[in-house]
Amino acid sequence: MKFDALQILGAVLTVLGAQGAIRLLIDHANVGLLGWLGAGFTGTLIAYLVVTALGIVLTGWAHDRAKALGRRK
């Protein structure tokens, strides 16, 4: 069950990070959820891309661990 929750969390991070990066690329002034960083366009874009990468890695890791336990095919 723990790996299921981590896989869901990774998917949420992936979606939020990718959506934020795409939104920022289309409208440079719309910094979204990471507006509190105050890092400007480049810093905020890098932060969104890092969140996306972390989500992808977390989802893949959780899936592999669940598969090793026999919860996935």
C-alpha positions in Angstrom: 0.0 0.0 0.0 2.9 2.3 0.7 4.3 2.0 -2.8 0.8 2.6 -4.2 0.6 5.9 -2.4 4.2 6.9 -3.5 3.3 6.1 -7.1 0.3 8.3 -6.9 2.3 11.1 -5.3 4.9 10.8 -8.0 2.3 11.0 -10.7 0.8 14.1 -9.0 4.3 15.8 -8.9 4.9 14.9 -12.5 1.6 16.4 -13.6 2.0 19.6 -11.5 5.6 20.1 -12.5 4.9 19.6 -16.2 1.8 21.7 -16.2 3.6 24.5 -14.4 6.6 24.4 -16.8 4.3 24.5 -19.9 2.2 27.3 -18.4 5.4 29.3 -17.7 6.8 28.8 -21.2 3.5 30.0 -22.7 3.1 33.0 -20.3 6.3 34.1 -18.7 4.6 36.1 -16.1 2.3 33.3 -14.8 4.6 31.5 -12.3 1.8 29.5 -10.7 2.4 27.4 -7.5 6.1 28.3 -7.3 5.6 32.0 -7.4 6.7 32.3 -3.8 10.2 31.4 -4.9 10.8 34.8 -6.4 13.5 33.2 -8.6 12.5 34.8 -11.9 11.7 33.0 -15.1 14.8 30.8 -15.3 14.8 29.8 -11.7 11.1 29.0 -11.6 11.3 27.0 -14.9 14.2 25.0 -13.5 12.3 24.3 -10.3 9.3 23.1 -12.3 11.5 20.8 -14.3 13.1 19.4 -11.1 9.7 18.7 -9.6 8.7 16.9 -12.9 11.9 14.8 -12.8 11.5 14.0 -9.1 7.9 12.9 -9.9 9.0 10.6 -12.7 11.8 9.1 -10.7 9.5 8.5 -7.6 6.8 7.0 -9.8 9.2 4.6 -11.5 10.9 3.6 -8.3 7.6 2.9 -6.5 6.3 0.9 -9.5 9.5 -1.2 -9.5 9.3 -1.8 -5.7 5.6 -2.8 -6.0 6.4 -5.1 -8.9 9.2 -6.7 -6.9 6.6 -7.5 -4.2 4.2 -9.0 -6.7 1.7 -6.2 -6.7 2.3 -5.3 -10.3 2.7 -7.4 -13.5 
